[in-house]
Amino acid sequence: MNIENFGVFSLSATTKGTEKKEDCLSENIQAIRICFRASNSIRPNLNPERREDRIDFVDLDAQLKLLNGGEGEEPEEPGDGGGEAPDPTI
C-alpha cells in the first residue's frame, strides 16, 4: 500500500520450505511482518547543503544534568531493582 508523500507499507512472511509448489500452504506461515519504507519527502537529509537544515543529535542525559544544575541521581538502568530476580523455572 502506497500513501502518497508518506511511504509504502508491505507484508513479509516467513514460512517453512517445501519441495513442491502444491505444498506451500498458509499453515506453513511462521511469522508475518509489516514493513515500511518512507518516501523521500519525510526522510531526514543527513547531508544537507545549508547549515540550518542539519539535524543535531544531543546526549539527552548530559542535557538533563545541565537542566538540573549538574546535580541529581543518575538514572537507573532497566531492571536495576536492587533485589534478587525471581527464579524463572518456578
C-alpha positions in Angstrom: 0.0 0.0 0.0 1.4 3.4 -1.0 0.5 6.5 0.9 1.4 9.5 -1.3 4.2 11.7 0.3 4.5 9.3 3.2 5.7 5.9 2.2 5.0 2.3 1.2 3.8 -0.4 3.5 4.2 -4.1 2.6 4.0 -7.5 4.2 6.8 -10.1 4.6 6.2 -13.7 5.6 8.5 -16.4 7.0 7.4 -19.9 6.1 8.6 -23.5 6.3 10.2 -24.5 3.0 8.5 -27.1 0.7 9.7 -29.2 -2.1 6.6 -28.8 -4.3 4.6 -25.7 -5.1 1.4 -27.5 -4.1 2.7 -28.0 -0.6 3.1 -24.3 0.0 0.1 -23.6 2.2 -1.0 -21.0 4.7 -0.4 -23.4 7.6 3.3 -23.2 6.9 3.5 -19.5 7.7 5.6 -19.0 10.8 5.7 -15.2 11.1 4.3 -12.1 9.3 6.0 -8.6 9.5 4.7 -5.2 8.4 7.5 -3.4 6.5 7.6 0.4 5.9 9.7 2.4 3.6 9.5 6.2 4.0 9.2 8.4 1.0 11.9 11.0 0.2 9.6 13.8 1.3 9.7 12.7 5.0 13.2 11.2 5.2 15.7 13.4 7.0 18.5 14.8 4.9 21.7 13.7 6.7 24.0 15.6 4.3 22.3 19.0 4.0 23.7 21.8 1.9 22.6 24.5 4.2 23.7 24.6 7.9 20.2 25.4 9.2 18.8 22.2 7.5 21.2 20.0 9.5 20.0 17.6 12.2 21.8 18.0 15.5 22.0 14.9 17.8 22.4 15.6 21.5 23.2 13.5 24.6 19.9 13.5 26.5 21.5 12.5 29.8 24.0 15.4 29.6 21.2 17.9 28.7 19.1 16.7 31.7 22.1 17.1 34.1 22.6 20.7 32.8 18.9 21.5 33.4 19.2 20.1 37.0 22.3 22.2 37.7 24.6 19.2 37.4 23.1 17.5 40.4 20.7 14.7 41.0 20.8 11.0 40.9 21.9 9.0 37.9 19.1 7.4 36.1 18.6 3.7 37.0 19.4 1.1 34.4 16.4 -1.0 33.3 15.8 -4.0 35.6 18.0 -2.5 38.3 15.6 -3.0 41.2 18.2 -3.8 43.7 16.6 -7.1 44.7 17.1 -10.7 43.8 15.5 -11.6 40.5 12.7 -14.2 40.6 13.6 -17.8 39.5 12.1 -18.2 36.0 12.0 -22.0 36.4 9.3 -21.8 39.1 
